Amino acid sequence: MPAAVSQQGSSLASLIEESAKALESRVIAWRRDLHQHPELGNREFRTSGIVAEHLKKLGLDEVRTGVAHTGVVGLLKGARPGPVVALRADMDALPVTEQVDVPFASKARTQWNGEEVGVMHACGHDCHVAILMGVAEILAGLRAQLRGSVKFIFQPAEEMPPEGEEGGAKMMIAEGALENPTPQAVFGLHVTSRQNVGTIGYRSGPTMASSDRMKIKVTGKQTHGAAPWLGVDPIVTSAQIILGLQTIVSRGVDIAREPAIVTVGSIKGGVRNNIIPDDVLMTGTIRSFNEEMRDDIHERVTTMAEAIARGSRACCEVHIEKNYPVTVNDPALTEAMVPTLQRVAGEDKVLFVPKVTGAEDFSFYQRLVPGLFFFVGVTPAGQDPAKAYANHSPKFFADEAGLLLGMRALAHVACDWLESAPPRN
């Protein structure tokens, strides 16, 4: 891990500030263009083309395209020898129809898992791409003074690829995004409506939850609704399972150790009011902050669902798919870089935030490389973030004043880390 960073930051600190301010209007323009033309996971063709062209114009030493379908990886080698740091931005939008009244609102529509949907950057990934494009331009302009190398990872499908496809951080890693050269640290950020513009949020250790997809199919015996004793009712059985699952966290998990969530998000069964159907399908999500607890919850969900179904003389199939691991900020790296964030935003504007039950596939990078993932506020100053529309809402709004802070923060943590980190072996 790097030594303590000086209060003045790296030798490039003043140059970063000048470049960032000069780039602010262009970063905002990039963000608006990307926002108006959003693309879903594994389909970020226009976005990745813009990114690749930009990195090539900057004269980076290497620009790889087509990584994990549409990902782009750029490598900038500084003139001074040193370690390697990676910076990551996600590029995909969501199947959400925008309801924000801005001139650059998305009107895009496309197909997603067999359905026609609206498309919107409802999670702010357009901001992330624009910020990292700006950081790449800042650091490319400082190549002659830069120690070490910077890897720029523009990743598709953070919001999950379409059904039946692979993608995202896991596939980026499988296709060499962290190789040749391998970084010794990785940084990423996320804009959030839970904080006001001008603030940065962070925490050490488990920060964002793991995310697992749950499917439970209950099979009974179809019969007339007026004669339930002639069949086996999968709807009543499913209702009992749903209630039983709520006791896993409330009675079976040590929530004083870490929080956890088991949610049933959909239940489908039956076509008529007077027919008890053959089967019911439930889907849901499981969230936790500890891998051991995660596995225990999976076992408890399966055992409880099967036992309740058996007691009702129904059959039950439980399938749990592990999606994203826990996002864990490396404690030593976090401690070393908090002074940088405080210098950039102001000590009173850097907030130690609660755990986030949302998930991030940035966690896959952190399993291989020490990483720090932090949050940049985009709710306008003076507004209560608790009342702002959350990320993923069709009314999610990002105050573009937050883009400059994101760009400055990411550039400074990269350079401070490069100058304070020990040489590569």
C-alpha positions as CSV (number, residue, x, y, z in Angstrom):
1,M,0.0,0.0,0.0
2,P,1.1,3.6,-0.6
3,A,2.7,5.7,2.0
4,A,0.7,8.6,3.5
5,V,-0.1,11.2,0.8
6,S,1.1,14.8,1.5
7,Q,-1.4,17.5,2.1
8,Q,-0.4,19.1,-1.2
9,G,-1.0,15.9,-3.1
10,S,1.1,14.7,-6.0
11,S,3.5,17.0,-7.9
12,L,0.8,17.2,-10.6
13,A,-2.0,18.5,-8.3
14,S,-2.1,22.1,-9.6
15,L,-1.9,21.0,-13.2
16,I,-4.8,18.6,-12.6
17,E,-6.9,21.4,-11.2
18,E,-6.2,23.6,-14.2
19,S,-6.9,20.9,-16.8
20,A,-10.1,19.7,-15.0
21,K,-11.6,23.2,-14.9
22,A,-10.8,23.8,-18.6
23,L,-12.4,20.4,-19.5
24,E,-15.6,20.9,-17.5
25,S,-17.8,22.2,-20.3
26,R,-16.7,19.4,-22.6
27,V,-17.4,16.7,-20.0
28,I,-20.9,18.1,-19.6
29,A,-21.4,18.1,-23.3
30,W,-20.2,14.4,-23.5
31,R,-22.5,13.5,-20.7
32,R,-25.5,15.1,-22.4
33,D,-24.8,13.4,-25.7
34,L,-24.5,10.0,-24.0
35,H,-27.6,10.6,-22.0
36,Q,-29.6,11.4,-25.1
37,H,-28.3,8.2,-26.8
38,P,-28.3,5.5,-24.1
39,E,-27.6,1.9,-24.8
40,L,-28.3,-1.3,-22.8
41,G,-25.8,-3.9,-21.6
42,N,-23.7,-5.6,-24.3
43,R,-25.2,-3.2,-26.9
44,E,-23.1,-0.1,-26.1
45,F,-21.9,0.2,-29.7
46,R,-22.2,4.0,-30.1
47,T,-20.9,4.7,-26.6
48,S,-17.8,2.5,-26.9
49,G,-17.1,3.9,-30.4
50,I,-17.0,7.4,-28.9
51,V,-14.8,6.3,-26.1
52,A,-12.3,4.4,-28.3
53,E,-12.0,7.3,-30.7
54,H,-11.4,9.7,-27.9
55,L,-8.7,7.5,-26.3
56,K,-7.0,7.1,-29.7
57,K,-6.9,10.8,-30.3
58,L,-5.2,11.3,-27.0
59,G,-2.4,9.1,-28.2
60,L,-2.6,6.4,-25.6
61,D,-0.1,3.6,-25.9
62,E,-2.8,1.0,-26.4
63,V,-6.5,1.0,-27.0
64,R,-8.3,-2.4,-27.0
65,T,-11.9,-2.6,-28.2
66,G,-14.4,-5.4,-28.2
67,V,-13.5,-6.6,-24.7
68,A,-16.5,-8.4,-23.2
69,H,-18.5,-7.5,-26.4
70,T,-18.3,-3.7,-26.3
71,G,-15.7,-2.8,-23.6
72,V,-12.7,-0.5,-24.2
73,V,-9.4,-0.7,-22.3
74,G,-6.8,2.1,-22.8
75,L,-3.3,2.1,-21.4
76,L,-1.3,5.3,-20.8
77,K,2.4,4.9,-20.0
78,G,3.9,7.8,-18.1
79,A,7.4,9.0,-18.9
80,R,8.6,8.1,-15.4
81,P,8.8,4.4,-14.4
82,G,6.4,3.3,-11.7
83,P,3.4,1.1,-10.7
84,V,0.1,0.6,-12.6
85,V,-3.3,1.9,-11.5
86,A,-6.7,1.1,-13.1
87,L,-9.7,3.5,-13.3
88,R,-13.1,2.1,-14.3
89,A,-16.3,3.5,-15.6
90,D,-19.5,1.5,-16.6
91,M,-21.3,2.4,-19.8
92,D,-24.7,0.8,-19.9
93,A,-28.1,2.3,-19.4
94,L,-31.3,0.8,-18.0
95,P,-34.6,-0.4,-19.6
96,V,-36.4,2.6,-18.1
97,T,-38.6,5.3,-19.9
98,E,-37.3,8.7,-18.9
99,Q,-39.6,11.2,-17.2
100,V,-37.1,14.0,-16.6
101,D,-37.8,17.3,-18.4
102,V,-34.4,18.2,-19.8
103,P,-33.6,19.2,-23.4
104,F,-31.4,16.1,-23.8
105,A,-33.8,13.6,-22.3
106,S,-33.7,10.1,-23.9
107,K,-36.4,9.1,-26.4
108,A,-34.7,5.8,-27.2
109,R,-36.6,2.6,-27.3
110,T,-35.3,-0.9,-28.0
111,Q,-35.8,-4.6,-27.2
112,W,-34.7,-6.1,-23.9
113,N,-35.3,-9.8,-23.1
114,G,-38.1,-10.0,-25.7
115,E,-39.9,-6.8,-24.6
116,E,-40.0,-3.3,-26.1
117,V,-38.7,-0.9,-23.5
118,G,-37.6,2.7,-23.1
119,V,-33.9,3.3,-22.4
120,M,-32.5,5.8,-19.9
121,H,-29.3,6.4,-18.1
122,A,-31.3,6.2,-14.9
123,C,-28.2,5.1,-12.8
124,G,-25.8,7.8,-14.0
125,H,-23.4,5.7,-16.0
126,D,-23.4,8.5,-18.7
127,C,-21.8,10.6,-16.0
128,H,-19.2,8.0,-15.2
129,V,-18.2,7.6,-18.9
130,A,-17.9,11.4,-19.4
131,I,-15.9,11.8,-16.1
132,L,-13.4,9.1,-17.1
133,M,-13.0,10.5,-20.6
134,G,-12.1,13.7,-19.0
135,V,-9.6,12.1,-16.6
136,A,-8.0,10.3,-19.5
137,E,-7.5,13.6,-21.3
138,I,-6.1,15.2,-18.2
139,L,-3.6,12.5,-17.5
140,A,-2.6,12.1,-21.2
141,G,-1.7,15.8,-21.2
142,L,0.6,15.2,-18.2
143,R,2.3,12.1,-19.6
144,A,5.8,13.7,-19.5
145,Q,5.5,14.2,-15.7
146,L,3.4,11.1,-14.9
147,R,4.9,8.3,-12.8
148,G,3.9,4.8,-13.8
149,S,0.9,3.8,-16.0
150,V,-2.8,4.2,-16.0
151,K,-5.3,1.7,-17.3
152,F,-8.7,3.1,-18.3
153,I,-11.5,0.5,-18.2
154,F,-14.7,1.4,-19.9
155,Q,-17.0,-1.6,-19.0
156,P,-20.3,-2.7,-20.5
157,A,-23.2,-4.5,-18.8
158,E,-22.8,-3.5,-15.2
159,E,-26.6,-3.6,-14.9
160,M,-26.4,-7.3,-16.0
161,P,-26.3,-8.5,-19.6
162,P,-29.4,-9.8,-21.4
163,E,-30.7,-13.2,-20.4
164,G,-28.6,-16.0,-21.9
165,E,-25.5,-13.7,-22.4
166,E,-22.3,-13.2,-20.4
167,G,-20.9,-9.8,-19.8
168,G,-19.8,-7.1,-17.3
169,A,-16.7,-7.0,-15.1
170,K,-16.4,-10.7,-14.8
171,M,-16.1,-11.1,-18.6
172,M,-13.8,-8.1,-18.8
173,I,-11.5,-9.8,-16.4
174,A,-11.7,-13.1,-18.2
175,E,-10.7,-11.4,-21.4
176,G,-7.6,-9.8,-19.9
177,A,-8.7,-6.3,-18.7
178,L,-6.4,-6.6,-15.7
179,E,-3.5,-8.1,-17.5
180,N,-0.5,-6.8,-19.5
181,P,0.1,-4.9,-17.3
182,T,-1.6,-5.9,-14.1
183,P,-2.6,-2.9,-11.9
184,Q,-1.7,-2.8,-8.2
185,A,-4.8,-0.7,-7.4
186,V,-8.2,0.0,-8.9
187,F,-10.5,3.0,-8.4
188,G,-14.1,3.7,-9.4
189,L,-16.9,6.0,-8.5
190,H,-20.6,6.2,-8.7
191,V,-22.8,9.3,-8.8
192,T,-25.7,9.2,-6.3
193,S,-28.8,11.1,-5.6
194,R,-28.4,10.2,-1.9
195,Q,-25.8,13.0,-1.5
196,N,-25.7,16.7,-2.5
197,V,-23.4,18.1,-5.1
198,G,-20.0,18.9,-3.7
199,T,-19.9,15.8,-1.4
200,I,-18.0,12.5,-1.6
201,G,-19.1,9.4,0.3
202,Y,-16.9,6.5,1.2
203,R,-16.5,3.6,3.7
204,S,-13.9,1.0,4.4
205,G,-14.4,-2.7,4.1
206,P,-17.8,-4.1,3.0
207,T,-19.5,-1.2,1.2
208,M,-22.1,-2.6,-1.2
209,A,-24.0,-5.9,-0.9
210,S,-23.7,-9.1,-2.8
211,S,-26.5,-9.7,-5.2
212,D,-28.1,-13.0,-5.9
213,R,-31.1,-13.9,-8.1
214,M,-33.6,-16.4,-6.6
215,K,-36.3,-18.4,-8.4
216,I,-38.7,-20.7,-6.6
217,K,-41.2,-22.9,-8.5
218,V,-44.0,-24.5,-6.5
219,T,-45.9,-27.3,-8.2
220,G,-49.2,-28.5,-6.9
221,K,-52.2,-30.1,-8.5
222,Q,-54.7,-28.1,-10.5
223,T,-58.3,-28.3,-9.5
224,H,-61.6,-26.3,-9.3
225,G,-61.4,-23.4,-7.0
226,A,-64.6,-24.6,-5.4
227,A,-63.1,-27.9,-4.5
228,P,-59.5,-27.3,-3.2
229,W,-59.4,-30.6,-1.4
230,L,-59.2,-32.4,-4.8
231,G,-55.9,-30.8,-5.6
232,V,-52.8,-29.2,-4.1
233,D,-52.9,-25.4,-3.9
234,P,-49.5,-23.9,-5.0
235,I,-50.7,-20.4,-4.4
236,V,-51.4,-20.9,-0.7
237,T,-48.2,-22.9,-0.4
238,S,-46.3,-20.0,-2.1
239,A,-47.8,-17.5,0.3
240,Q,-46.6,-19.7,3.3
241,I,-43.1,-19.8,1.7
242,I,-43.0,-16.1,1.3
243,L,-43.9,-15.5,4.9
244,G,-41.4,-18.2,6.0
245,L,-38.6,-16.6,4.1
246,Q,-39.0,-13.4,6.0
247,T,-38.0,-15.2,9.2
248,I,-34.6,-16.2,7.8
249,V,-33.2,-12.7,8.3
250,S,-35.4,-11.8,11.3
251,R,-34.8,-15.0,13.2
252,G,-32.0,-17.0,11.6
253,V,-29.2,-14.4,10.7
254,D,-27.0,-12.5,13.1
255,I,-27.9,-9.0,11.8
256,A,-25.8,-7.5,14.6
257,R,-22.9,-8.8,12.6
258,E,-24.0,-7.7,9.1
259,P,-27.4,-6.8,7.5
260,A,-29.0,-9.0,5.0
261,I,-32.1,-9.0,2.8
262,V,-34.4,-11.7,1.3
263,T,-37.0,-10.1,-1.0
264,V,-39.6,-11.8,-3.2
265,G,-40.2,-9.4,-6.1
266,S,-42.7,-11.3,-8.3
267,I,-45.2,-14.1,-8.0
268,K,-47.0,-15.5,-11.0
269,G,-49.6,-18.3,-11.1
270,G,-53.1,-18.9,-12.3
271,V,-55.2,-17.6,-15.1
272,R,-58.8,-17.6,-13.6
273,N,-60.5,-16.7,-10.4
274,N,-62.0,-20.2,-9.9
275,I,-59.2,-22.4,-11.0
276,I,-56.4,-23.4,-8.6
277,P,-53.4,-23.7,-11.0
278,D,-50.7,-26.4,-11.3
279,D,-47.8,-24.2,-10.4
280,V,-46.5,-20.8,-9.2
281,L,-43.2,-19.1,-10.0
282,M,-41.6,-16.7,-7.6
283,T,-38.5,-14.6,-8.2
284,G,-36.6,-12.4,-5.8
285,T,-33.2,-11.1,-4.6
286,I,-30.8,-11.9,-1.8
287,R,-28.4,-9.3,-0.4
288,S,-25.7,-9.7,2.2
289,F,-22.3,-8.2,3.2
290,N,-20.4,-11.4,4.2
291,E,-19.7,-14.4,2.0
292,E,-20.1,-16.9,4.8
293,M,-23.5,-15.4,5.7
294,R,-24.4,-15.3,2.0
295,D,-23.9,-19.1,1.7
296,D,-25.8,-19.7,4.9
297,I,-28.8,-17.7,3.7
298,H,-28.9,-19.6,0.4
299,E,-29.0,-22.9,2.3
300,R,-31.8,-21.6,4.6
301,V,-33.9,-20.4,1.7
302,T,-33.7,-23.7,0.0
303,T,-34.4,-25.8,3.1
304,M,-37.3,-23.6,4.2
305,A,-39.0,-23.5,0.8
306,E,-38.7,-27.2,0.2
307,A,-39.9,-28.1,3.8
308,I,-43.0,-25.8,3.6
309,A,-43.8,-27.2,0.1
310,R,-43.4,-30.8,1.4
311,G,-45.7,-30.1,4.3
312,S,-48.4,-28.9,1.9
313,R,-47.8,-32.0,-0.3
314,A,-46.5,-29.8,-3.1
315,C,-43.2,-30.0,-4.9
316,C,-40.6,-27.2,-4.9
317,E,-37.6,-26.3,-7.0
318,V,-35.2,-23.6,-5.7
319,H,-32.6,-22.0,-7.9
320,I,-30.3,-19.3,-6.6
321,E,-27.8,-17.7,-9.0
322,K,-24.9,-15.8,-7.6
323,N,-24.5,-12.5,-9.4
324,Y,-22.2,-10.0,-7.8
325,P,-19.9,-10.5,-4.8
326,V,-19.7,-8.0,-1.9
327,T,-18.0,-4.7,-2.9
328,V,-15.2,-4.5,-0.3
329,N,-13.0,-1.4,-0.2
330,D,-9.5,-2.4,0.8
331,P,-9.0,-0.9,4.3
332,A,-5.3,0.1,3.8
333,L,-6.0,1.7,0.4
334,T,-9.0,3.5,1.7
335,E,-7.2,4.9,4.7
336,A,-4.3,6.1,2.4
337,M,-6.6,7.8,-0.1
338,V,-9.2,9.5,2.2
339,P,-6.8,12.5,2.7
340,T,-6.8,12.9,-1.1
341,L,-10.6,13.0,-1.2
342,Q,-10.7,15.4,1.7
343,R,-8.2,17.7,0.0
344,V,-10.2,17.7,-3.3
345,A,-13.7,18.1,-1.8
346,G,-13.0,19.7,1.6
347,E,-12.7,17.7,4.8
348,D,-16.3,18.5,5.8
349,K,-17.6,17.4,2.4
350,V,-16.2,13.9,2.6
351,L,-18.8,11.7,4.3
352,F,-18.4,8.2,5.9
353,V,-21.6,6.7,4.5
354,P,-23.7,3.7,5.6
355,K,-23.6,0.3,3.9
356,V,-25.4,0.3,0.5
357,T,-27.7,-2.7,-0.2
358,G,-27.4,-2.1,-3.9
359,A,-24.7,-4.2,-5.6
360,E,-21.8,-3.4,-8.0
361,D,-19.8,-5.7,-10.2
362,F,-16.8,-3.5,-9.5
363,S,-16.5,-6.1,-6.7
364,F,-15.0,-8.5,-9.2
365,Y,-12.0,-6.3,-9.8
366,Q,-11.6,-5.9,-6.0
367,R,-11.3,-9.6,-5.6
368,L,-8.1,-9.5,-7.6
369,V,-6.7,-6.0,-7.0
370,P,-7.0,-3.8,-3.9
371,G,-9.7,-1.3,-4.8
372,L,-11.6,1.8,-3.6
373,F,-15.1,2.6,-4.8
374,F,-16.6,5.9,-3.7
375,F,-19.7,8.0,-4.3
376,V,-20.1,11.5,-5.7
377,G,-23.3,13.5,-4.9
378,V,-25.4,14.8,-7.7
379,T,-28.5,16.2,-5.9
380,P,-28.6,20.0,-6.3
381,A,-27.4,22.0,-3.4
382,G,-30.2,23.0,-1.0
383,Q,-32.4,20.0,-1.9
384,D,-32.9,17.2,0.6
385,P,-31.2,14.0,-0.8
386,A,-33.7,11.9,1.2
387,K,-36.5,13.3,-1.0
388,A,-34.6,13.1,-4.3
389,Y,-35.5,10.5,-6.9
390,A,-33.2,7.5,-6.4
391,N,-30.9,6.0,-9.0
392,H,-32.9,3.7,-11.3
393,S,-35.9,5.9,-11.1
394,P,-37.4,7.3,-14.4
395,K,-37.1,10.7,-12.6
396,F,-33.5,10.3,-11.6
397,F,-31.8,13.7,-12.0
398,A,-28.1,14.4,-11.9
399,D,-26.9,17.9,-11.3
400,E,-24.0,18.3,-13.7
401,A,-22.1,20.5,-11.2
402,G,-21.1,17.1,-9.7
403,L,-19.1,16.1,-12.8
404,L,-16.2,18.4,-12.1
405,L,-15.7,17.0,-8.6
406,G,-15.9,13.4,-9.9
407,M,-13.3,14.2,-12.5
408,R,-11.0,16.0,-10.0
409,A,-11.3,13.2,-7.4
410,L,-10.5,10.4,-9.8
411,A,-7.5,12.2,-11.4
412,H,-6.1,13.1,-8.0
413,V,-6.5,9.6,-6.4
414,A,-4.8,8.1,-9.4
415,C,-1.8,10.5,-9.3
416,D,-1.5,10.5,-5.6
417,W,-1.5,6.7,-5.5
418,L,1.1,6.5,-8.3
419,E,3.5,8.9,-6.6
420,S,3.1,7.3,-3.1
421,A,3.0,3.6,-4.1
422,P,6.2,1.6,-3.9
423,P,7.9,0.5,-7.1
424,R,6.7,-2.6,-8.8
425,N,8.7,-5.8,-8.1
